[in-house]
Amino acid sequence: MTKPHTPDRPKASPSRATPHERRHARLMRQFDKLRRMLPWLDGWIRHLQSDRAALIRLPVALLLTFGGLLWFLPVFGLWMLPAGLMLLAIDIPTLQHPVSVWFIRARRWWARQRRARWW
């Protein structure tokens, strides 16, 4: 009796990606989720992530971060701080893990808040 033919599947093996590559991929997944959550920002986020925007990404990220630190003034808002840190994390590998962890926790907290209000 012969076995039915099944396509060869690669065996489960540990990822060959470096820790830096895994952290970067995790951060990019968070950007993808942000684009799905806020579709009206999709074009801006996609442009700022691109390699073409590398020269403007750092100044924009620094301005957003600095503006977020001035959240108590009427023109600025606290939303600017995480936005600036997310943009900085694209270019600074040390920030990729903490920023992606923060973003995941913030999304989970927001989901819990929405469920608590609507149920």
C-alpha positions as CSV (number, residue, x, y, z in Angstrom):
1,M,0.0,0.0,0.0
2,T,1.4,3.3,-1.0
3,K,1.0,6.6,0.8
4,P,-0.8,9.4,-1.0
5,H,1.5,12.0,-2.3
6,T,1.8,15.1,-0.1
7,P,3.8,18.1,-1.0
8,D,7.1,18.4,0.9
9,R,6.8,20.8,3.8
10,P,9.9,22.3,5.3
11,K,10.5,21.0,8.8
12,A,10.0,23.3,11.7
13,S,13.4,24.8,12.3
14,P,14.4,27.8,14.3
15,S,14.4,31.0,12.4
16,R,17.6,32.0,10.8
17,A,16.9,35.7,11.2
18,T,19.1,37.6,13.6
19,P,17.6,39.2,16.7
20,H,17.9,42.6,15.0
21,E,15.9,41.4,12.0
22,R,13.2,39.9,14.2
23,R,12.8,43.1,16.2
24,H,12.7,45.2,13.0
25,A,10.0,42.8,11.5
26,R,8.0,43.1,14.7
27,L,8.1,46.9,14.5
28,M,7.0,46.8,10.9
29,R,4.1,44.6,11.8
30,Q,3.0,47.2,14.3
31,F,3.2,49.8,11.6
32,D,1.0,47.6,9.4
33,K,-1.6,47.3,12.3
34,L,-1.5,51.0,12.8
35,R,-2.2,51.6,9.1
36,R,-5.2,49.2,9.3
37,M,-6.5,51.0,12.4
38,L,-6.1,54.4,10.9
39,P,-6.6,54.1,7.2
40,W,-6.6,57.8,6.6
41,L,-3.0,57.9,7.7
42,D,-1.9,55.0,5.5
43,G,-0.3,57.1,2.8
44,W,1.7,59.2,5.3
45,I,2.9,56.2,7.3
46,R,3.9,54.3,4.2
47,H,5.8,57.3,2.9
48,L,7.6,57.8,6.2
49,Q,8.6,54.2,6.3
50,S,10.1,54.2,2.8
51,D,13.8,54.5,2.2
52,R,13.1,57.7,0.1
53,A,12.0,59.4,3.3
54,A,15.1,58.6,5.3
55,L,16.3,62.2,5.2
56,I,13.1,63.7,6.4
57,R,12.2,60.9,8.9
58,L,14.7,61.8,11.5
59,P,13.9,65.5,11.7
60,V,10.2,64.8,11.7
61,A,10.7,62.2,14.5
62,L,12.7,64.5,16.6
63,L,10.2,67.3,16.2
64,L,7.3,65.0,17.1
65,T,9.2,63.7,20.2
66,F,10.1,67.2,21.3
67,G,6.6,68.4,20.7
68,G,5.2,65.5,22.7
69,L,7.4,66.6,25.7
70,L,5.6,69.9,25.5
71,W,2.2,68.3,25.7
72,F,0.9,70.7,28.3
73,L,1.0,73.6,25.8
74,P,-2.2,74.2,23.8
75,V,-0.6,73.6,20.4
76,F,1.1,70.3,21.1
77,G,-0.3,67.0,22.3
78,L,0.9,63.9,24.1
79,W,0.1,61.9,20.9
80,M,3.3,63.4,19.4
81,L,5.6,61.5,21.7
82,P,4.7,57.9,20.7
83,A,4.5,59.0,17.0
84,G,8.0,60.4,17.2
85,L,9.4,57.4,19.0
86,M,7.9,55.0,16.5
87,L,9.6,57.0,13.7
88,L,12.9,57.1,15.5
89,A,12.7,53.3,16.1
90,I,12.8,52.7,12.3
91,D,16.4,54.1,12.2
92,I,17.6,53.3,15.8
93,P,17.6,49.5,16.4
94,T,17.9,50.0,20.2
95,L,14.4,51.5,20.3
96,Q,12.7,48.9,18.1
97,H,12.0,46.4,20.9
98,P,10.7,48.8,23.6
99,V,8.6,50.8,21.1
100,S,7.0,47.6,19.6
101,V,6.3,46.3,23.1
102,W,4.8,49.6,24.1
103,F,2.6,49.7,21.0
104,I,1.4,46.1,21.5
105,R,0.5,46.9,25.1
106,A,-1.3,50.1,24.1
107,R,-3.3,48.3,21.5
108,R,-4.4,45.6,24.0
109,W,-5.3,48.3,26.6
110,W,-7.3,50.2,24.0
111,A,-9.2,47.0,23.0
112,R,-10.0,46.2,26.7
113,Q,-11.3,49.8,27.1
114,R,-13.5,49.5,24.1
115,R,-14.9,46.2,25.2
116,A,-15.6,47.5,28.7
117,R,-17.5,50.5,27.3
118,W,-19.6,48.7,24.8
119,W,-20.6,45.6,26.8
